Amino acid sequence: MRYLTAGESHGPQLTTILEGIPAQLELTREDIDTDLARRQGGHGRGRRMQIEKDQVQILSGVRHGKTTGAPIALVVENKDWTNWTKIMGADPITEEEEKDVKRKLTRPRPGHADLNGAIKYGHRDMRNVLERSSARETTVRVAAGAVAKKILKTFGIEVASHVLEIGGIKAENTEYNSVKDLQERSEASAVRCLDNEASTKMMEAIDTAKKEGDSIGGVVEVVIEGVPVGLGSHVHYDRKLDGKLAGAVMSINAFKGVEIGIGFEAASRPGSEVHDEIIFDEEKGYSRRTNNLGGLEGGMTNGMPIVVRGVMKPIPTLYKPLQSVDIDTKETFAASIERSDSCAVPAAAVVAEAVVAWEVASALLEKFGSDQIDEIGENIERHNEKVRSF
């Protein structure tokens, strides 16, 4: 599977084209809109989310509620486009008209793509960088991920996420009975945190940051349950699934770190407290006594839940901006201020779900076929039976 996204933050729409989705998958707009709405939620979101009511249009590849096997085109309109038609229009403009274009950006924000992107692509107006590097692009990545999650769910594989930390406040009570339990409790929290006490403190920290014109980051975790043994490969470095998952999480805007299982904590433990003992049950087959390695060994799934964590830095747009340099005058100024969130960690958890689900679904189809849903299901069942009796 693969997908390509297109569109700018204040352009007319965001678009993604998905290729390699199996035929006969039941898929409706509601399957996607649910996750789009989840991405827009969470304590700390800014005014943009009051303008946009993200809903998908399925323009190809789906007929009468089922995929056809052809590329799927998904579109999400930007409602705010009506206020930006002259600023972001595609048609050429004269030099005189260019002088009247508002919101030209010449003061790059520390921590953002503004300056590097302008240097790389030769833009004197850094809005060309800002508009594409904006996290608004993750809207259609979530749409793509929703399709991947529907593929996984069709085969009994469940995906959920939650927030472990915001602004230095860590959740202590993070126990859950199943991925379904995790999902329900996470969705019930305004910051997608399982710990009620920590949730309250996180919201207070977000409010304080907003009041002070600052921003805060955090840590999210994605869990996928019901994954067959053997997705990915140990044979080549670029086929290792944990490598692909790490790359996918790091590709999310503002993410600066990723862990699989206990991650960096493994560095401070002896091997006897890190590696998961193998056990066998006549009915279930092989499993692990613990899941410190997050469901992945040697670049492959081992049948335990996949556990991936990502670290999101504070959003670089600040209402008390840091020092920067105007690229035209070279004078020192406070960096430009764009409309932004004080904290988007709860929303980022949904984005992380999407990119992780996409990689797992892609690995699933690579192993079990990708033409049509029924054939894939039969292949998975035969494989699982073989694993149980191995």
C-alpha positions as CSV (number, residue, x, y, z in Angstrom):
1,M,0.0,0.0,0.0
2,R,1.1,3.6,-0.5
3,Y,-0.5,7.0,-0.4
4,L,0.3,10.6,-1.4
5,T,-1.1,13.7,0.2
6,A,-1.5,17.2,-1.4
7,G,-2.8,20.5,-0.2
8,E,-1.9,23.6,1.9
9,S,-3.2,24.6,5.3
10,H,-5.2,27.5,3.9
11,G,-5.7,26.1,0.3
12,P,-9.0,25.0,-1.0
13,Q,-8.7,21.3,0.1
14,L,-6.5,18.5,1.3
15,T,-6.3,15.4,-0.9
16,T,-4.9,11.9,-0.5
17,I,-4.8,9.1,-3.0
18,L,-4.5,5.6,-1.6
19,E,-3.2,2.7,-3.7
20,G,-3.2,-1.0,-3.0
21,I,-6.4,-1.1,-0.9
22,P,-8.0,-4.6,-1.4
23,A,-11.3,-5.0,-3.2
24,Q,-14.5,-5.8,-1.3
25,L,-13.5,-3.9,1.8
26,E,-16.7,-2.3,3.3
27,L,-15.9,1.4,3.6
28,T,-18.1,4.4,4.1
29,R,-17.6,8.1,4.8
30,E,-18.6,7.5,8.4
31,D,-15.6,5.2,8.9
32,I,-13.3,8.1,8.1
33,D,-15.2,11.0,9.5
34,T,-15.2,9.4,13.0
35,D,-11.4,9.7,13.1
36,L,-11.4,13.1,11.5
37,A,-13.6,14.4,14.3
38,R,-11.3,12.7,16.9
39,R,-8.3,14.5,15.4
40,Q,-10.1,17.9,15.9
41,G,-10.8,17.3,19.5
42,G,-8.7,17.5,22.7
43,H,-8.1,20.2,25.3
44,G,-5.8,22.9,24.0
45,R,-6.9,23.1,20.4
46,G,-7.0,26.5,18.8
47,R,-9.6,28.6,16.9
48,R,-8.9,26.9,13.6
49,M,-10.8,23.8,14.8
50,Q,-13.9,26.0,15.4
51,I,-13.8,27.0,11.8
52,E,-13.2,23.6,10.2
53,K,-15.7,20.7,10.4
54,D,-13.6,18.1,8.7
55,Q,-15.6,15.6,6.6
56,V,-14.3,13.4,3.8
57,Q,-15.5,13.1,0.3
58,I,-14.7,9.7,-1.3
59,L,-14.2,10.5,-5.0
60,S,-13.0,7.2,-6.4
61,G,-12.2,3.6,-5.7
62,V,-15.4,2.9,-3.6
63,R,-18.8,1.9,-5.1
64,H,-21.9,1.2,-3.1
65,G,-20.0,1.0,0.1
66,K,-17.2,-1.4,-1.0
67,T,-13.8,-0.8,-2.4
68,T,-13.1,-1.8,-6.0
69,G,-9.4,-2.4,-5.8
70,A,-8.7,0.9,-7.7
71,P,-7.0,3.9,-6.3
72,I,-9.1,5.7,-3.7
73,A,-9.2,9.5,-3.8
74,L,-10.2,11.3,-0.5
75,V,-10.7,15.0,-0.2
76,V,-11.3,17.2,2.9
77,E,-12.3,20.8,2.2
78,N,-10.8,23.7,4.0
79,K,-13.7,26.0,5.1
80,D,-11.2,28.8,5.9
81,W,-10.2,28.9,2.2
82,T,-12.9,31.5,1.6
83,N,-10.8,34.0,3.7
84,W,-7.6,33.1,1.8
85,T,-8.5,33.0,-1.9
86,K,-6.4,36.0,-2.8
87,I,-3.5,35.1,-0.6
88,M,-3.4,31.5,-1.6
89,G,-4.8,31.5,-5.1
90,A,-3.1,29.4,-7.8
91,D,-3.5,32.0,-10.7
92,P,-0.5,34.2,-11.5
93,I,-0.6,37.8,-10.2
94,T,1.2,41.0,-11.3
95,E,4.0,42.7,-9.4
96,E,1.5,45.4,-8.4
97,E,-1.0,42.8,-7.1
98,E,1.9,41.0,-5.3
99,K,2.5,44.2,-3.2
100,D,-1.1,44.0,-1.9
101,V,-0.9,40.3,-0.9
102,K,-1.3,40.2,2.9
103,R,0.3,37.9,5.4
104,K,3.7,37.6,3.7
105,L,6.1,35.8,6.0
106,T,9.7,37.0,6.2
107,R,10.3,36.3,9.9
108,P,10.9,32.6,10.5
109,R,9.8,30.9,13.7
110,P,12.4,29.0,15.7
111,G,11.7,25.3,15.7
112,H,9.6,25.4,12.5
113,A,10.4,24.5,8.8
114,D,10.1,28.2,7.8
115,L,13.8,29.2,7.3
116,N,15.2,25.8,6.2
117,G,12.4,25.3,3.7
118,A,12.8,28.8,2.3
119,I,16.5,28.3,1.8
120,K,16.1,24.9,0.2
121,Y,13.4,25.9,-2.2
122,G,14.3,29.6,-2.8
123,H,11.1,31.2,-1.3
124,R,11.3,34.8,-0.3
125,D,7.8,34.5,1.1
126,M,8.0,31.7,3.7
127,R,4.3,31.2,3.6
128,N,5.0,28.7,0.8
129,V,6.8,26.6,3.4
130,L,4.4,27.2,6.3
131,E,1.3,26.2,4.3
132,R,2.7,22.8,3.4
133,S,4.6,22.0,6.6
134,S,1.6,22.8,8.7
135,A,0.1,19.9,10.8
136,R,-3.1,20.6,8.9
137,E,-1.7,18.1,6.4
138,T,-2.2,15.3,9.0
139,T,-6.0,15.6,8.3
140,V,-5.7,13.4,5.3
141,R,-3.1,11.2,6.9
142,V,-5.7,10.4,9.5
143,A,-8.2,9.7,6.7
144,A,-5.7,7.3,5.1
145,G,-5.1,5.7,8.5
146,A,-8.9,5.3,9.0
147,V,-9.0,3.1,5.9
148,A,-6.0,1.1,7.2
149,K,-7.8,0.7,10.6
150,K,-10.9,-0.6,8.7
151,I,-8.7,-3.2,7.0
152,L,-7.2,-4.3,10.3
153,K,-10.6,-4.4,12.1
154,T,-12.0,-6.6,9.3
155,F,-9.5,-9.2,10.5
156,G,-10.0,-8.7,14.2
157,I,-7.1,-6.4,14.8
158,E,-7.9,-3.4,17.1
159,V,-6.1,-0.1,17.3
160,A,-6.2,2.5,20.1
161,S,-4.1,5.3,21.6
162,H,-3.7,7.3,24.7
163,V,-1.6,10.1,26.2
164,L,1.1,9.3,28.7
165,E,2.5,12.8,29.4
166,I,1.8,16.4,28.8
167,G,4.0,19.3,29.9
168,G,6.0,17.1,32.3
169,I,2.9,15.7,34.0
170,K,3.0,11.9,33.7
171,A,0.0,9.5,33.9
172,E,0.6,7.0,36.7
173,N,-2.5,4.8,36.4
174,T,-2.2,3.5,32.8
175,E,-3.5,-0.1,33.3
176,Y,-6.2,-1.4,30.9
177,N,-7.8,-4.7,30.3
178,S,-7.9,-4.7,26.5
179,V,-7.4,-2.4,23.6
180,K,-11.2,-1.8,23.5
181,D,-11.1,-0.8,27.2
182,L,-8.2,1.4,26.4
183,Q,-10.0,3.1,23.6
184,E,-13.2,3.7,25.5
185,R,-11.4,5.2,28.5
186,S,-9.1,7.3,26.4
187,E,-12.0,8.8,24.4
188,A,-13.8,9.7,27.6
189,S,-10.9,12.0,28.6
190,A,-10.5,15.5,27.1
191,V,-6.7,14.9,26.9
192,R,-7.0,11.1,26.0
193,C,-5.4,10.1,29.3
194,L,-6.4,7.0,31.4
195,D,-5.4,8.6,34.7
196,N,-8.2,11.0,35.9
197,E,-6.0,12.8,38.3
198,A,-3.2,13.4,35.7
199,S,-5.9,14.4,33.2
200,T,-7.0,17.3,35.4
201,K,-3.4,18.5,36.0
202,M,-2.7,18.2,32.2
203,M,-5.6,20.4,31.4
204,E,-4.5,23.0,34.0
205,A,-1.0,22.9,32.5
206,I,-2.4,23.5,29.0
207,D,-4.6,26.4,30.2
208,T,-1.5,28.0,31.9
209,A,0.6,27.7,28.8
210,K,-2.2,29.3,26.7
211,K,-2.5,32.1,29.2
212,E,1.2,32.7,29.1
213,G,1.4,32.6,25.3
214,D,3.4,29.4,25.4
215,S,3.0,25.8,24.3
216,I,3.7,22.4,25.7
217,G,4.3,18.9,24.3
218,G,4.0,15.3,25.5
219,V,4.1,11.6,24.9
220,V,1.5,9.4,23.2
221,E,1.2,5.6,22.9
222,V,-0.4,3.5,20.3
223,V,-1.4,-0.1,21.0
224,I,-2.5,-2.7,18.3
225,E,-3.9,-6.0,19.5
226,G,-4.6,-9.2,17.5
227,V,-1.6,-8.9,15.0
228,P,-0.5,-12.2,13.5
229,V,3.0,-13.5,14.0
230,G,5.5,-12.8,11.3
231,L,4.7,-9.4,9.8
232,G,7.9,-7.6,8.8
233,S,11.2,-9.5,8.3
234,H,14.6,-10.1,9.8
235,V,16.2,-10.6,6.4
236,H,16.7,-7.0,5.2
237,Y,17.1,-3.8,7.2
238,D,14.4,-1.9,5.2
239,R,11.8,-4.7,5.8
240,K,12.0,-4.6,9.6
241,L,8.6,-3.5,10.8
242,D,9.8,-1.7,13.9
243,G,12.0,0.4,11.6
244,K,9.0,1.3,9.5
245,L,6.9,2.1,12.5
246,A,9.6,4.4,13.9
247,G,10.0,6.2,10.6
248,A,6.2,6.7,10.4
249,V,5.9,8.1,13.9
250,M,8.9,10.4,13.3
251,S,7.3,11.7,10.2
252,I,4.5,13.3,12.1
253,N,4.8,17.1,12.5
254,A,6.7,18.1,15.7
255,F,7.6,14.5,16.7
256,K,11.2,14.2,17.9
257,G,11.4,10.7,19.4
258,V,10.0,7.2,19.3
259,E,10.1,4.0,21.4
260,I,9.0,0.4,20.8
261,G,7.9,-1.4,24.0
262,I,9.8,-0.1,27.0
263,G,12.2,1.7,24.6
264,F,15.0,3.7,26.2
265,E,14.2,2.1,29.6
266,A,15.8,-1.1,28.3
267,A,19.2,0.7,28.5
268,S,19.0,0.7,32.3
269,R,17.8,-2.8,32.8
270,P,19.7,-6.1,32.7
271,G,18.7,-8.5,29.9
272,S,16.9,-10.8,32.3
273,E,14.5,-7.9,33.0
274,V,14.1,-6.9,29.3
275,H,13.5,-10.0,27.2
276,D,10.1,-11.6,27.2
277,E,10.0,-15.3,28.2
278,I,8.3,-17.6,25.7
279,I,5.4,-19.7,26.9
280,F,3.2,-22.3,25.1
281,D,-0.5,-23.1,25.5
282,E,-2.1,-26.0,23.6
283,E,-5.1,-23.8,22.6
284,K,-3.4,-20.5,22.0
285,G,0.1,-21.6,20.9
286,Y,3.1,-19.5,21.6
287,S,3.0,-16.2,23.5
288,R,5.2,-14.1,25.8
289,R,5.0,-13.9,29.6
290,T,5.6,-10.1,29.3
291,N,5.6,-7.6,26.5
292,N,8.7,-5.4,27.2
293,L,9.7,-5.5,23.5
294,G,6.3,-4.1,22.3
295,G,5.2,-7.1,20.2
296,L,8.3,-7.0,17.9
297,E,11.4,-9.2,17.9
298,G,14.0,-9.2,15.1
299,G,12.0,-6.7,13.0
300,M,8.9,-9.0,13.1
301,T,5.7,-9.2,15.0
302,N,5.6,-12.0,17.7
303,G,1.8,-12.1,18.3
304,M,1.8,-9.8,21.3
305,P,0.3,-6.3,21.2
306,I,2.3,-3.8,19.3
307,V,3.2,-0.9,21.6
308,V,4.7,2.3,20.1
309,R,5.3,5.6,21.8
310,G,6.1,9.0,20.3
311,V,7.4,12.3,21.8
312,M,5.9,15.5,20.5
313,K,7.7,18.7,21.1
314,P,5.9,21.9,22.0
315,I,4.3,23.6,19.0
316,P,6.8,26.2,17.7
317,T,4.2,29.0,17.1
318,L,4.2,31.0,20.3
319,Y,2.0,34.0,21.3
320,K,5.1,35.3,23.1
321,P,7.4,34.7,20.2
322,L,11.1,34.0,20.4
323,Q,13.8,36.1,18.8
324,S,14.3,35.6,15.0
325,V,15.8,37.5,12.0
326,D,13.8,39.0,9.2
327,I,15.2,37.4,6.0
328,D,14.7,40.7,4.0
329,T,16.1,43.3,6.4
330,K,18.3,40.9,8.5
331,E,17.1,42.8,11.5
332,T,16.3,41.1,14.8
333,F,12.5,40.7,15.4
334,A,10.1,38.7,17.4
335,A,9.2,35.7,15.2
336,S,5.9,35.8,13.3
337,I,2.7,34.7,15.0
338,E,0.3,32.4,13.3
339,R,-2.9,31.1,14.7
340,S,-2.1,27.9,16.6
341,D,-2.8,25.5,19.4
342,S,-1.2,25.7,22.9
343,C,-1.1,21.9,23.0
344,A,-2.0,19.3,20.3
345,V,-0.8,16.2,22.0
346,P,-4.3,14.6,22.4
347,A,-4.9,15.2,18.6
348,A,-1.4,13.9,17.8
349,A,-2.3,10.6,19.5
350,V,-5.0,10.1,16.7
351,V,-2.4,10.9,14.0
352,A,0.0,8.4,15.6
353,E,-2.8,5.8,15.5
354,A,-3.2,6.5,11.8
355,V,0.4,6.2,10.7
356,V,1.1,3.1,12.8
357,A,-2.1,1.4,11.6
358,W,-1.1,2.2,8.0
359,E,2.3,0.5,8.4
360,V,0.8,-2.6,10.1
361,A,-1.9,-2.9,7.5
362,S,0.6,-2.6,4.7
363,A,2.8,-5.3,6.3
364,L,-0.4,-7.5,6.7
365,L,-1.2,-7.3,3.0
366,E,2.4,-7.8,2.0
367,K,2.3,-11.2,3.8
368,F,-1.2,-12.3,3.1
369,G,-2.1,-10.8,-0.3
370,S,-3.9,-7.7,-1.3
371,D,-6.4,-8.5,-4.1
372,Q,-9.6,-9.1,-2.1
373,I,-10.7,-9.3,1.5
374,D,-12.0,-12.9,1.5
375,E,-8.8,-14.3,0.2
376,I,-6.8,-12.4,2.7
377,G,-9.0,-13.6,5.5
378,E,-8.5,-17.2,4.4
379,N,-4.8,-16.8,4.2
380,I,-4.6,-15.3,7.7
381,E,-6.7,-18.1,9.2
382,R,-4.5,-20.8,7.6
383,H,-1.4,-19.0,8.9
384,N,-2.7,-18.7,12.4
385,E,-3.6,-22.3,12.5
386,K,-0.1,-23.2,11.4
387,V,1.4,-21.0,14.0
388,R,-0.7,-22.6,16.8
389,S,0.5,-26.1,15.8
390,F,4.1,-25.1,15.0
